[in-house]
Amino acid sequence: MIRIGLLIAQSGASGIWAPSSEACAQLAVDEINAHYGLLGDEVDLTIIDAGRSAASAAAAVDLPIGLDEIDAVVGMIPSYQRASVSTMIGERVPFIYTPQFEGWEHDRAIVTVGETAHELLQPGIDWLFENKAASRRWPKISA
């Protein structure tokens, strides 16, 4: 069995993501398991409450990793929690960070899969400039 810890804030402003994050993750796990699992093993999902602070998010992942209850962490948490979670995880398990983010992450221990602001905004801004005669363009952001 491959045990995934889904780190999400279940309170505070970021708590608004919790129900949809949990539902999407469970749907993904159900579909993976229905099609022979991951690397031939069934996947199990554990929901971990990141809380409201960087410290609470880091503390939340420490115990399940230390007790060997999870094999990887998927984090849908605010950016301000990312570094402290990565530091707490260290090299014990993989850490996949899923939300849209700033694009400035250089920690090789974090796998980022979310879009950056540049990827989301630049095409729309370019389209407005080219098709709607926008008179002012934001400076291009180097990726």
N, CA, C and O atoms as a MOPAC input file, in Angstrom:
PM7 MOZYME 1SCF
protein

 N      0.84100 1    -1.17700 1     0.00000 1
 C      0.00000 1     0.00000 1     0.00000 1
 C      0.88600 1     1.24000 1     0.00000 1
 O      1.88500 1     1.30000 1     0.71700 1
 N      0.51100 1     2.22800 1    -0.81000 1
 C      1.18000 1     3.52200 1    -0.85200 1
 C      0.26900 1     4.52100 1    -0.14500 1
 O     -0.88000 1     4.71500 1    -0.54200 1
 N      0.79000 1     5.14800 1     0.89900 1
 C     -0.00500 1     6.03600 1     1.73200 1
 C      0.37200 1     7.49600 1     1.45600 1
 O      1.50900 1     7.91300 1     1.67300 1
 N     -0.60400 1     8.25000 1     0.97700 1
 C     -0.39900 1     9.65600 1     0.63600 1
 C     -1.05600 1    10.52100 1     1.70500 1
 O     -2.21600 1    10.31400 1     2.06000 1
 N     -0.30500 1    11.48700 1     2.21000 1
 C     -0.86300 1    12.46600 1     3.14200 1
 C     -1.23200 1    13.71900 1     2.37400 1
 O     -0.36800 1    14.34800 1     1.76500 1
 N     -2.50200 1    14.09000 1     2.39400 1
 C     -2.96400 1    15.31600 1     1.74400 1
 C     -2.99300 1    16.41000 1     2.79600 1
 O     -3.84200 1    16.40400 1     3.68800 1
 N     -2.05600 1    17.35500 1     2.68600 1
 C     -1.92700 1    18.44600 1     3.64100 1
 C     -2.73800 1    19.63100 1     3.14900 1
 O     -2.38300 1    20.26900 1     2.15800 1
 N     -3.83200 1    19.92600 1     3.84700 1
 C     -4.70500 1    21.04000 1     3.48400 1
 C     -5.11400 1    21.78500 1     4.74500 1
 O     -5.25100 1    21.19900 1     5.81900 1
 N     -5.30600 1    23.08400 1     4.59200 1
 C     -5.81500 1    23.87500 1     5.71900 1
 C     -7.31600 1    23.63900 1     5.82000 1
 O     -8.04400 1    23.80400 1     4.84100 1
 N     -7.77200 1    23.25500 1     6.99700 1
 C     -9.19600 1    23.02000 1     7.20100 1
 C     -9.84700 1    24.13700 1     8.00400 1
 O    -11.00700 1    24.03400 1     8.40400 1
 N     -9.08600 1    25.21000 1     8.23700 1
 C     -9.62800 1    26.36200 1     8.95300 1
 C     -8.97800 1    27.62400 1     8.39700 1
 O     -8.04500 1    27.55400 1     7.59800 1
 N     -9.48000 1    28.77200 1     8.82700 1
 C     -8.94700 1    30.03300 1     8.33000 1
 C     -9.37800 1    30.27700 1     6.89000 1
 O    -10.18900 1    29.53400 1     6.33700 1
 N     -8.82800 1    31.32300 1     6.29400 1
 C     -9.20700 1    31.69000 1     4.92700 1
 C     -8.91100 1    30.57500 1     3.92600 1
 O     -9.69000 1    30.35700 1     2.99900 1
 N     -7.80800 1    29.87600 1     4.10100 1
 C     -7.44800 1    28.78800 1     3.17800 1
 C     -8.34200 1    27.56300 1     3.34400 1
 O     -8.33800 1    26.67500 1     2.49100 1
 N     -9.09900 1    27.50600 1     4.42300 1
 C    -10.00700 1    26.39400 1     4.64700 1
 C    -11.08000 1    26.26900 1     3.58100 1
 O    -11.71800 1    25.22300 1     3.45800 1
 N    -11.28200 1    27.33000 1     2.80900 1
 C    -12.27100 1    27.27400 1     1.73300 1
 C    -11.89900 1    26.22100 1     0.68300 1
 O    -12.77100 1    25.69300 1    -0.00600 1
 N    -10.59800 1    25.91900 1     0.56300 1
 C    -10.14500 1    24.90100 1    -0.39200 1
 C    -10.38900 1    23.48000 1     0.10100 1
 O    -10.44100 1    22.55400 1    -0.70800 1
 N    -10.53800 1    23.29000 1     1.39200 1
 C    -10.52400 1    21.95000 1     1.98200 1
 C    -11.53400 1    20.98500 1     1.36900 1
 O    -11.13200 1    19.90000 1     0.94800 1
 N    -12.82100 1    21.31800 1     1.29600 1
 C    -13.76900 1    20.33000 1     0.76100 1
 C    -13.46400 1    19.91500 1    -0.67900 1
 O    -13.51000 1    18.72800 1    -1.00200 1
 N    -13.15300 1    20.88800 1    -1.54700 1
 C    -12.88200 1    20.52800 1    -2.93900 1
 C    -11.55500 1    19.79200 1    -3.07200 1
 O    -11.43700 1    18.88000 1    -3.89000 1
 N    -10.55400 1    20.17400 1    -2.27900 1
 C     -9.25800 1    19.48500 1    -2.31900 1
 C     -9.40900 1    18.03000 1    -1.91000 1
 O     -8.88600 1    17.12700 1    -2.56300 1
 N    -10.12400 1    17.82200 1    -0.83500 1
 C    -10.32900 1    16.46200 1    -0.34500 1
 C    -11.12300 1    15.63000 1    -1.34700 1
 O    -10.78700 1    14.47500 1    -1.60900 1
 N    -12.17900 1    16.22000 1    -1.90600 1
 C    -13.00800 1    15.48500 1    -2.87900 1
 C    -12.20900 1    15.13400 1    -4.12700 1
 O    -12.30500 1    14.01300 1    -4.62500 1
 N    -11.42900 1    16.06700 1    -4.63400 1
 C    -10.62600 1    15.80400 1    -5.83900 1
 C     -9.56600 1    14.74300 1    -5.57900 1
 O     -9.34700 1    13.85600 1    -6.40400 1
 N     -8.91300 1    14.84100 1    -4.42800 1
 C     -7.88700 1    13.85800 1    -4.09000 1
 C     -8.50200 1    12.46700 1    -3.93700 1
 O     -7.92500 1    11.48400 1    -4.40200 1
 N     -9.65800 1    12.37500 1    -3.29400 1
 C    -10.29900 1    11.07900 1    -3.12500 1
 C    -10.73600 1    10.50300 1    -4.47000 1
 O    -10.61500 1     9.30000 1    -4.70200 1
 N    -11.24200 1    11.35900 1    -5.35200 1
 C    -11.60800 1    10.90500 1    -6.69300 1
 C    -10.39000 1    10.35400 1    -7.42200 1
 O    -10.46900 1     9.30300 1    -8.05800 1
 N     -9.25400 1    11.06600 1    -7.33300 1
 C     -8.02700 1    10.59600 1    -7.97900 1
 C     -7.58500 1     9.25200 1    -7.41300 1
 O     -7.21800 1     8.35300 1    -8.16800 1
 N     -7.61700 1     9.10900 1    -6.10000 1
 C     -7.22800 1     7.84600 1    -5.46100 1
 C     -8.16800 1     6.72600 1    -5.88900 1
 O     -7.71000 1     5.62300 1    -6.18800 1
 N     -9.46200 1     6.98400 1    -5.92500 1
 C    -10.42800 1     5.96600 1    -6.35200 1
 C    -10.16900 1     5.53400 1    -7.79400 1
 O    -10.23100 1     4.34500 1    -8.10600 1
 N     -9.88000 1     6.48900 1    -8.67000 1
 C     -9.60600 1     6.15500 1   -10.07300 1
 C     -8.29400 1     5.38600 1   -10.21400 1
 O     -8.21500 1     4.42900 1   -10.98500 1
 N     -7.27000 1     5.79900 1    -9.47800 1
 C     -5.99500 1     5.07200 1    -9.52400 1
 C     -6.19300 1     3.63700 1    -9.05000 1
 O     -5.72600 1     2.69600 1    -9.69100 1
 N     -6.87900 1     3.47500 1    -7.93500 1
 C     -7.09200 1     2.12800 1    -7.39700 1
 C     -7.97000 1     1.27300 1    -8.29500 1
 O     -7.79800 1     0.05500 1    -8.34300 1
 N     -8.90500 1     1.88500 1    -9.00400 1
 C     -9.76400 1     1.14100 1    -9.92000 1
 C     -8.98900 1     0.63300 1   -11.13800 1
 O     -9.42300 1    -0.29600 1   -11.82000 1
 N     -7.84200 1     1.25200 1   -11.39800 1
 C     -7.01300 1     0.86900 1   -12.54500 1
 C     -5.66300 1     0.32900 1   -12.08600 1
 O     -4.61900 1     0.74800 1   -12.58700 1
 N     -5.68400 1    -0.59100 1   -11.14100 1
 C     -4.52000 1    -1.35800 1   -10.70200 1
 C     -3.58100 1    -0.62400 1    -9.76700 1
 O     -2.47700 1    -1.10800 1    -9.51700 1
 N     -3.97000 1     0.50700 1    -9.24800 1
 C     -3.15400 1     1.17700 1    -8.24500 1
 C     -1.97900 1     1.94100 1    -8.83200 1
 O     -1.94900 1     2.26000 1   -10.02100 1
 N     -1.01600 1     2.22400 1    -7.97100 1
 C      0.19000 1     2.95500 1    -8.34800 1
 C      1.36100 1     2.00000 1    -8.18100 1
 O      1.62700 1     1.51800 1    -7.08000 1
 N      2.05300 1     1.73200 1    -9.26500 1
 C      3.14500 1     0.75200 1    -9.26700 1
 C      2.65900 1    -0.60600 1    -8.76100 1
 O      3.40400 1    -1.35700 1    -8.13100 1
 N      1.39100 1    -0.90000 1    -9.05200 1
 C      0.80200 1    -2.17200 1    -8.66000 1
 C      0.26700 1    -2.21400 1    -7.24300 1
 O     -0.30700 1    -3.22400 1    -6.83600 1
 N      0.43900 1    -1.14700 1    -6.48000 1
 C     -0.03600 1    -1.10000 1    -5.09200 1
 C     -1.26000 1    -0.20200 1    -4.97300 1
 O     -1.40900 1     0.77800 1    -5.70300 1
 N     -2.12300 1    -0.55700 1    -4.04300 1
 C     -3.27600 1     0.29000 1    -3.74800 1
 C     -2.80200 1     1.58300 1    -3.07600 1
 O     -1.81200 1     1.58900 1    -2.34400 1
 N     -3.51900 1     2.66700 1    -3.33400 1
 C     -3.20000 1     3.96800 1    -2.74500 1
 C     -4.21300 1     4.27400 1    -1.65300 1
 O     -5.41300 1     4.05800 1    -1.82400 1
 N     -3.71400 1     4.77900 1    -0.52900 1
 C     -4.56200 1     5.17200 1     0.58700 1
 C     -4.32800 1     6.65400 1     0.84700 1
 O     -3.19300 1     7.12500 1     0.78000 1
 N     -5.39100 1     7.38900 1     1.14400 1
 C     -5.31200 1     8.82700 1     1.35600 1
 C     -5.56800 1     9.15000 1     2.82500 1
 O     -6.54600 1     8.68900 1     3.41400 1
 N     -4.67600 1     9.94800 1     3.40300 1
 C     -4.83400 1    10.44100 1     4.76700 1
 C     -4.91600 1    11.95700 1     4.71300 1
 O     -4.01700 1    12.60100 1     4.17100 1
 N     -5.96400 1    12.53500 1     5.25900 1
 C     -6.12700 1    13.99000 1     5.28300 1
 C     -5.40300 1    14.53400 1     6.51400 1
 O     -5.59800 1    14.04700 1     7.62700 1
 N     -4.56600 1    15.54800 1     6.29900 1
 C     -3.80900 1    16.17400 1     7.38500 1
 C     -4.15200 1    17.66500 1     7.40100 1
 O     -4.00500 1    18.35700 1     6.39400 1
 N     -4.60300 1    18.13900 1     8.54000 1
 C     -4.97800 1    19.55200 1     8.68200 1
 C     -3.72400 1    20.39900 1     8.89400 1
 O     -3.01900 1    20.23900 1     9.89100 1
 N     -3.44900 1    21.30800 1     7.93900 1
 C     -2.27800 1    22.17900 1     8.02100 1
 C     -2.46000 1    23.30600 1     9.01700 1
 O     -1.48000 1    23.94400 1     9.40100 1
 N     -3.67700 1    23.56900 1     9.44500 1
 C     -3.91700 1    24.67100 1    10.36100 1
 C     -3.73900 1    26.01700 1     9.68300 1
 O     -3.81000 1    26.12000 1     8.45900 1
 N     -3.50600 1    27.04800 1    10.48500 1
 C     -3.46900 1    28.41900 1     9.97000 1
 C     -2.08000 1    29.00300 1     9.82600 1
 O     -1.93000 1    30.05300 1     9.20200 1
 N     -1.06000 1    28.37000 1    10.37500 1
 C      0.27200 1    28.97600 1    10.37000 1
 C      1.30000 1    28.05500 1     9.73600 1
 O      1.05200 1    26.87100 1     9.51100 1
 N      2.45700 1    28.63000 1     9.45500 1
 C      3.56300 1    27.83200 1     8.92500 1
 C      3.98400 1    26.77200 1     9.94800 1
 O      4.26500 1    25.62800 1     9.59000 1
 N      4.02200 1    27.16100 1    11.19800 1
 C      4.41600 1    26.22100 1    12.25200 1
 C      3.41600 1    25.07800 1    12.40100 1
 O      3.80900 1    23.92700 1    12.58600 1
 N      2.12100 1    25.39600 1    12.31900 1
 C      1.11200 1    24.34100 1    12.46500 1
 C      1.16800 1    23.35900 1    11.29300 1
 O      0.95400 1    22.16100 1    11.48300 1
 N      1.45200 1    23.85000 1    10.09300 1
 C      1.55900 1    22.97300 1     8.92100 1
 C      2.75300 1    22.03700 1     9.05600 1
 O      2.65300 1    20.84400 1     8.77000 1
 N      3.89000 1    22.59000 1     9.49600 1
 C      5.08900 1    21.76500 1     9.68600 1
 C      4.85900 1    20.71000 1    10.75200 1
 O      5.21100 1    19.54600 1    10.56200 1
 N      4.27100 1    21.10900 1    11.87100 1
 C      4.00400 1    20.16000 1    12.95400 1
 C      3.02600 1    19.07300 1    12.51400 1
 O      3.13100 1    17.92500 1    12.94500 1
 N      2.08800 1    19.43600 1    11.66400 1
 C      1.05600 1    18.47800 1    11.23700 1
 C      1.63600 1    17.31700 1    10.44000 1
 O      1.11600 1    16.20300 1    10.51700 1
 N      2.70500 1    17.55100 1     9.67200 1
 C      3.27100 1    16.46100 1     8.87100 1
 C      4.31200 1    15.65500 1     9.63400 1
 O      4.60900 1    14.52400 1     9.25100 1
 N      4.87000 1    16.20800 1    10.69900 1
 C      5.96400 1    15.54000 1    11.40700 1
 C      5.55200 1    14.19800 1    11.99000 1
 O      6.22600 1    13.19200 1    11.76900 1
 N      4.46200 1    14.17100 1    12.72600 1
 C      4.04700 1    12.93500 1    13.40100 1
 C      3.69200 1    11.81700 1    12.41700 1
 O      4.19300 1    10.70400 1    12.57400 1
 N      2.83900 1    12.06900 1    11.39600 1
 C      2.51800 1    10.96600 1    10.47600 1
 C      3.74800 1    10.40800 1     9.73800 1
 O      3.81900 1     9.21200 1     9.45700 1
 N      4.70500 1    11.28200 1     9.43200 1
 C      5.93300 1    10.79800 1     8.79000 1
 C      6.76100 1    10.01100 1     9.79400 1
 O      7.25900 1     8.92700 1     9.48900 1
 N      6.90600 1    10.56800 1    11.00000 1
 C      7.69600 1     9.91100 1    12.04100 1
 C      7.15600 1     8.55000 1    12.43100 1
 O      7.92300 1     7.64100 1    12.75000 1
 N      5.84700 1     8.40400 1    12.40600 1
 C      5.22300 1     7.12300 1    12.74900 1
 C      5.09700 1     6.19200 1    11.54700 1
 O      4.50200 1     5.11800 1    11.64000 1
 N      5.66900 1     6.61900 1    10.40900 1
 C      5.64300 1     5.83000 1     9.17600 1
 C      4.21100 1     5.54700 1     8.70700 1
 O      3.90800 1     4.46100 1     8.21200 1
 N      3.34200 1     6.54700 1     8.87400 1
 C      1.95000 1     6.41200 1     8.45000 1
 C      1.71700 1     6.88300 1     7.02200 1
 O      0.71100 1     6.52000 1     6.41200 1
 N      2.63700 1     7.69300 1     6.47300 1
 C      2.49100 1     8.17700 1     5.09900 1
 C      3.81300 1     8.04100 1     4.35600 1
 O      4.88900 1     8.11300 1     4.94800 1
 N      3.70600 1     7.84100 1     3.03900 1
 C      4.88200 1     7.64900 1     2.19000 1
 C      5.21700 1     8.88300 1     1.36100 1
 O      6.30400 1     8.96500 1     0.79000 1
 N      4.29700 1     9.84300 1     1.28800 1
 C      4.50300 1    11.07700 1     0.53700 1
 C      3.50700 1    12.10800 1     1.04100 1
 O      2.46900 1    11.76700 1     1.60700 1
 N      3.84800 1    13.40100 1     0.82000 1
 C      2.95200 1    14.49400 1     1.19700 1
 C      2.59900 1    15.27100 1    -0.05900 1
 O      3.47300 1    15.69900 1    -0.81300 1
 N      1.30400 1    15.44300 1    -0.27000 1
 C      0.81100 1    16.33900 1    -1.30700 1
 C      0.23100 1    17.53200 1    -0.57100 1
 O     -0.70500 1    17.39200 1     0.21600 1
 N      0.79000 1    18.70700 1    -0.82800 1
 C      0.36500 1    19.88800 1    -0.10600 1
 C     -0.39900 1    20.86200 1    -0.96900 1
 O      0.12000 1    21.36900 1    -1.96400 1
 N     -1.63100 1    21.12100 1    -0.58500 1
 C     -2.38700 1    22.21800 1    -1.18100 1
 C     -2.57000 1    23.22700 1    -0.06000 1
 O     -3.62300 1    23.32800 1     0.57000 1
 N     -1.48800 1    23.96800 1     0.15600 1
 C     -1.39400 1    24.90200 1     1.27100 1
 C     -0.94700 1    26.25700 1     0.74200 1
 O     -0.42500 1    26.33700 1    -0.37000 1
 N     -1.13900 1    27.31900 1     1.51000 1
 C     -0.65200 1    28.62500 1     1.08000 1
 C      0.87900 1    28.64600 1     0.98600 1
 O      1.56600 1    27.86900 1     1.64800 1
 N      1.38200 1    29.53300 1     0.16500 1
 C      2.82700 1    29.63500 1    -0.04500 1
 C      3.60000 1    29.86800 1     1.24300 1
 O      4.71900 1    29.37400 1     1.38600 1
 N      3.02400 1    30.61300 1     2.18500 1
 C      3.77000 1    30.92700 1     3.40700 1
 C      4.01000 1    29.69500 1     4.27500 1
 O      4.81200 1    29.75400 1     5.20700 1
 N      3.34000 1    28.58900 1     3.99400 1
 C      3.56000 1    27.36500 1     4.75600 1
 C      4.55000 1    26.42200 1     4.07500 1
 O      5.05900 1    25.49700 1     4.70800 1
 N      4.82400 1    26.64700 1     2.80900 1
 C      5.61200 1    25.69800 1     2.00400 1
 C      7.01300 1    25.45700 1     2.55800 1
 O      7.40300 1    24.29900 1     2.71200 1
 N      7.78300 1    26.49300 1     2.86100 1
 C      9.16900 1    26.31400 1     3.29900 1
 C      9.26200 1    25.57800 1     4.63000 1
 O     10.11800 1    24.70900 1     4.80000 1
 N      8.39000 1    25.91900 1     5.57200 1
 C      8.45800 1    25.25400 1     6.87800 1
 C      8.07200 1    23.77700 1     6.76100 1
 O      8.62900 1    22.93000 1     7.45900 1
 N      7.13300 1    23.47700 1     5.89200 1
 C      6.75400 1    22.07700 1     5.67500 1
 C      7.92000 1    21.32100 1     5.04100 1
 O      8.23300 1    20.20400 1     5.45300 1
 N      8.55600 1    21.92100 1     4.05000 1
 C      9.69500 1    21.27500 1     3.40300 1
 C     10.83100 1    21.01600 1     4.39000 1
 O     11.44700 1    19.95000 1     4.37600 1
 N     11.09900 1    21.99300 1     5.23900 1
 C     12.14700 1    21.83200 1     6.24400 1
 C     11.81600 1    20.68400 1     7.19300 1
 O     12.68800 1    19.88200 1     7.52500 1
 N     10.56400 1    20.60300 1     7.62700 1
 C     10.15900 1    19.53700 1     8.54700 1
 C     10.24700 1    18.16200 1     7.87900 1
 O     10.67800 1    17.18800 1     8.49400 1
 N      9.83400 1    18.10100 1     6.61800 1
 C      9.86400 1    16.82100 1     5.90600 1
 C     11.29600 1    16.37800 1     5.66500 1
 O     11.61700 1    15.19600 1     5.78500 1
 N     12.16100 1    17.34000 1     5.32000 1
 C     13.54400 1    16.97800 1     5.00300 1
 C     13.57200 1    16.04400 1     3.81600 1
 O     12.93600 1    16.30600 1     2.79500 1
 N     14.29300 1    14.97700 1     3.94400 1
 C     14.37800 1    13.97600 1     2.87200 1
 C     13.64000 1    12.70000 1     3.24000 1
 O     13.86500 1    11.65000 1     2.63800 1
 N     12.75200 1    12.79100 1     4.23700 1
 C     12.08500 1    11.57400 1     4.71400 1
 C     11.08200 1    11.01600 1     3.71900 1
 O     11.00700 1     9.80000 1     3.54100 1
 N     10.30300 1    11.88300 1     3.06200 1
 C      9.32100 1    11.45300 1     2.06000 1
 C      9.25200 1    12.53400 1     0.98200 1
 O      9.66600 1    13.66600 1     1.22800 1
 N      8.74100 1    12.21200 1    -0.19800 1
 C      8.56500 1    13.24900 1    -1.22500 1
 C      7.50900 1    14.27600 1    -0.80900 1
 O      6.55300 1    13.95300 1    -0.10400 1
 N      7.70500 1    15.53300 1    -1.26300 1
 C      6.76800 1    16.62800 1    -1.00000 1
 C      6.37400 1    17.23100 1    -2.34100 1
 O      7.20300 1    17.80800 1    -3.04500 1
 N      5.09500 1    17.09000 1    -2.68500 1
 C      4.55100 1    17.63500 1    -3.93400 1
 C      3.65100 1    18.80000 1    -3.57100 1
 O      2.68100 1    18.64600 1    -2.83000 1
 N      3.98700 1    19.98000 1    -4.10800 1
 C      3.24000 1    21.20700 1    -3.83300 1
 C      2.38600 1    21.52100 1    -5.04900 1
 O      2.91900 1    21.72000 1    -6.14100 1
 N      1.05500 1    21.57000 1    -4.87800 1
 C      0.15300 1    21.62400 1    -6.02800 1
 C     -0.43400 1    22.97800 1    -6.40200 1
 O     -0.77600 1    23.14800 1    -7.57200 1
 N     -0.58000 1    23.96100 1    -5.50900 1
 C     -1.28400 1    25.18500 1    -5.91300 1
 C     -0.50200 1    26.07400 1    -6.87400 1
 O      0.70200 1    25.91200 1    -7.07200 1
 N     -1.22100 1    27.00400 1    -7.45200 1
 C     -0.59600 1    28.08300 1    -8.20300 1
 C      0.33200 1    28.80000 1    -7.23100 1
 O     -0.01000 1    28.97800 1    -6.06100 1
 N      1.51100 1    29.21400 1    -7.71100 1
 C      2.46200 1    29.84700 1    -6.80500 1
 C      3.29000 1    30.88900 1    -7.54400 1
 O      3.12400 1    31.09000 1    -8.74700 1
 N      4.16900 1    31.53700 1    -6.82200 1
 C      4.92700 1    32.66900 1    -7.34100 1
 C      5.95700 1    32.28600 1    -8.38900 1
 O      6.32100 1    33.11600 1    -9.22200 1
 N      6.42300 1    31.07300 1    -8.37000 1
 C      7.43400 1    30.62400 1    -9.31600 1
 C      8.85300 1    30.80600 1    -8.82300 1
 O      9.79900 1    30.61000 1    -9.58500 1
 N      9.02100 1    31.17600 1    -7.57200 1
 C     10.35000 1    31.46300 1    -7.04400 1
 C     10.93400 1    30.30700 1    -6.25100 1
 O     11.94600 1    30.48600 1    -5.57400 1
 N     10.34600 1    29.15800 1    -6.30800 1
 C     10.80300 1    28.05500 1    -5.46900 1
 C     12.10000 1    27.46400 1    -6.02400 1
 O     12.17800 1    27.07800 1    -7.19000 1
 N     13.11600 1    27.40400 1    -5.15700 1
 C     14.40600 1    26.83300 1    -5.55000 1
 C     14.79100 1    25.63300 1    -4.69500 1
 O     15.87100 1    25.06700 1    -4.86600 1
 N     13.91300 1    25.24400 1    -3.78100 1
 C     14.17100 1    24.09800 1    -2.92600 1
 C     13.98200 1    22.83300 1    -3.75600 1
 O     12.86800 1    22.52100 1    -4.17600 1
 N     15.06600 1    22.11100 1    -3.99200 1
 C     15.00400 1    20.91200 1    -4.83500 1
 C     14.22600 1    19.77300 1    -4.18600 1
 O     13.91300 1    18.78100 1    -4.84500 1
 N     13.91200 1    19.90800 1    -2.89800 1
 C     13.14200 1    18.87500 1    -2.20300 1
 C     11.64400 1    19.02200 1    -2.44600 1
 O     10.87000 1    18.14000 1    -2.07600 1
 N     11.22600 1    20.13100 1    -3.06600 1
 C      9.80900 1    20.37500 1    -3.32900 1
 C      9.53200 1    20.18700 1    -4.81500 1
 O     10.16700 1    20.81800 1    -5.66000 1
 N      8.59100 1    19.32500 1    -5.12000 1
 C      8.13700 1    19.17100 1    -6.50200 1
 C      6.91800 1    20.06800 1    -6.66000 1
 O      5.88500 1    19.83300 1    -6.03300 1
 N      7.03500 1    21.10000 1    -7.50000 1
 C      5.91200 1    22.01000 1    -7.72400 1
 C      5.21700 1    21.62900 1    -9.02600 1
 O      5.86900 1    21.39700 1   -10.04500 1
 N      3.90000 1    21.56700 1    -8.98300 1
 C      3.13800 1    21.22200 1   -10.18300 1
 C      2.11700 1    22.28800 1   -10.54400 1
 O      1.45400 1    22.18500 1   -11.57700 1
 N      1.98200 1    23.31100 1    -9.70700 1
 C      1.02300 1    24.38000 1    -9.96400 1
 C      1.57200 1    25.40900 1   -10.94800 1
 O      2.77900 1    25.50200 1   -11.17200 1
 N      0.66400 1    26.16800 1   -11.51900 1
 C      1.05100 1    27.20900 1   -12.45400 1
 C      1.61500 1    28.40600 1   -11.70200 1
 O      1.35900 1    28.58400 1   -10.51000 1
 N      2.38300 1    29.22200 1   -12.41100 1
 C      2.87200 1    30.46800 1   -11.84100 1
 C      1.98200 1    31.61200 1   -12.32600 1
 O      1.22300 1    31.45700 1   -13.28300 1
 N      2.08300 1    32.75400 1   -11.66000 1
 C      1.30600 1    33.92600 1   -12.07400 1
 C      1.62500 1    34.27800 1   -13.52400 1
 O      0.72800 1    34.64400 1   -14.28300 1
 N      2.87200 1    34.17500 1   -13.90700 1
 C      3.27300 1    34.45800 1   -15.28900 1
 C      2.52700 1    33.55200 1   -16.27100 1
 O      2.00500 1    34.02400 1   -17.28100 1
 N      2.47900 1    32.27900 1   -15.97900 1
 C      1.80700 1    31.33500 1   -16.87700 1
 C      0.31500 1    31.59300 1   -16.97400 1
 O     -0.27900 1    31.39300 1   -18.03300 1
 N     -0.29900 1    32.03500 1   -15.88200 1
 C     -1.73800 1    32.28100 1   -15.87400 1
 C     -2.12100 1    33.62600 1   -16.49200 1
 O     -3.10700 1    33.71100 1   -17.22500 1
 N     -1.35700 1    34.66500 1   -16.20400 1
 C     -1.75700 1    36.02400 1   -16.57500 1
 C     -1.20300 1    36.52700 1   -17.90500 1
 O     -1.89900 1    37.23500 1   -18.63200 1
 N      0.03100 1    36.17500 1   -18.23000 1
 C      0.67300 1    36.75700 1   -19.40500 1
 C     -0.09100 1    36.51600 1   -20.70900 1
 O     -0.21500 1    37.45700 1   -21.49400 1
 N     -0.60900 1    35.32100 1   -20.98900 1
 C     -1.35000 1    35.13800 1   -22.24900 1
 C     -2.57900 1    36.05400 1   -22.35500 1
 O     -2.84800 1    36.60600 1   -23.42200 1
 N     -3.31400 1    36.21300 1   -21.26400 1
 C     -4.48300 1    37.09500 1   -21.28200 1
 C     -4.10400 1    38.55400 1   -21.46800 1
 O     -4.77600 1    39.28900 1   -22.19200 1
 N     -3.04500 1    38.96500 1   -20.82400 1
 C     -2.57000 1    40.34000 1   -20.96300 1
 C     -2.12000 1    40.59100 1   -22.40300 1
 O     -2.45000 1    41.62100 1   -22.99000 1
 N     -1.37300 1    39.65300 1   -22.96400 1
 C     -0.94300 1    39.78800 1   -24.35800 1
 C     -2.14700 1    39.87500 1   -25.29800 1
 O     -2.15200 1    40.68200 1   -26.22700 1
 N     -3.16500 1    39.04600 1   -25.05700 1
 C     -4.36000 1    39.04400 1   -25.90600 1
 C     -5.07200 1    40.39200 1   -25.83200 1
 O     -5.48200 1    40.93400 1   -26.85800 1
 N     -5.21900 1    40.92800 1   -24.64300 1
 C     -5.85100 1    42.24500 1   -24.49000 1
 C     -5.07900 1    43.31800 1   -25.25500 1
 O     -5.68100 1    44.17500 1   -25.90100 1
 N     -3.78300 1    43.27500 1   -25.18400 1
 C     -2.94900 1    44.25900 1   -25.86700 1
 C     -3.09900 1    44.14000 1   -27.38800 1
 O     -3.23400 1    45.14000 1   -28.09200 1
 N     -3.07100 1    42.90200 1   -27.87300 1
 C     -3.10300 1    42.66300 1   -29.31500 1
 C     -4.49900 1    42.77100 1   -29.92300 1
 O     -4.61900 1    43.15800 1   -31.08500 1
 N     -5.54600 1    42.44800 1   -29.18900 1
 C     -6.88800 1    42.37000 1   -29.76300 1
 C     -7.85900 1    43.45100 1   -29.29700 1
 O     -8.86300 1    43.71000 1   -29.96100 1
 N     -7.57200 1    44.06900 1   -28.19000 1
 C     -8.50100 1    45.06000 1   -27.64000 1
 C     -7.85200 1    46.43300 1   -27.47500 1
 O     -8.37900 1    47.29900 1   -26.77600 1
 N     -6.72500 1    46.61900 1   -28.11200 1
 C     -6.02300 1    47.90400 1   -28.11200 1
 C     -5.75200 1    48.42400 1   -26.69800 1
 O     -5.87500 1    49.62000 1   -26.43300 1
 N     -5.38800 1    47.52100 1   -25.80500 1
 C     -4.99900 1    47.96400 1   -24.46600 1
 C     -3.83900 1    48.93900 1   -24.61300 1
 O     -2.93100 1    48.72200 1   -25.41600 1
 N     -3.87500 1    50.00000 1   -23.84200 1
 C     -2.86200 1    51.03600 1   -24.02700 1
 C     -1.69000 1    50.89700 1   -23.07000 1
 O     -0.71400 1    51.64000 1   -23.17200 1
 N     -1.77500 1    49.96800 1   -22.15900 1
 C     -0.69900 1    49.79900 1   -21.19900 1
 C     -0.47500 1    48.31100 1   -20.96200 1
 O     -1.43800 1    47.56400 1   -20.78500 1
 N      0.74500 1    47.88100 1   -20.95800 1
 C      1.06600 1    46.47200 1   -20.75800 1
 C      1.95800 1    46.34300 1   -19.53900 1
 O      2.85800 1    47.15800 1   -19.33300 1
 N      1.71300 1    45.33000 1   -18.73500 1
 C      2.60800 1    45.05900 1   -17.62800 1
 C      3.92500 1    44.60700 1   -18.21000 1
 O      3.95500 1    44.04100 1   -19.30300 1
 N      5.00200 1    44.84200 1   -17.51100 1
 C      6.28500 1    44.34500 1   -18.02900 1
 C      6.25900 1    42.82500 1   -18.05800 1
 O      5.67600 1    42.19000 1   -17.18000 1
 N      6.87900 1    42.25800 1   -19.05200 1
 C      6.95000 1    40.78900 1   -19.14000 1
 C      7.72600 1    40.27200 1   -17.95200 1
 O      8.71800 1    40.86400 1   -17.52700 1
 N      7.26200 1    39.16900 1   -17.43100 1
 C      7.91100 1    38.53200 1   -16.29000 1
 C      8.75400 1    37.40800 1   -16.83900 1
 O      8.25200 1    36.55300 1   -17.56900 1
 N     10.01300 1    37.39600 1   -16.50300 1
 C     10.84700 1    36.28600 1   -16.98200 1
 C     10.53100 1    35.04600 1   -16.17100 1
 O     10.42600 1    35.09300 1   -14.94500 1
 N     10.38300 1    33.95300 1   -16.86400 1
 C     10.00600 1    32.69900 1   -16.20300 1
 C     11.20000 1    32.00400 1   -15.62900 1
 O     11.06600 1    30.93400 1   -15.03600 1

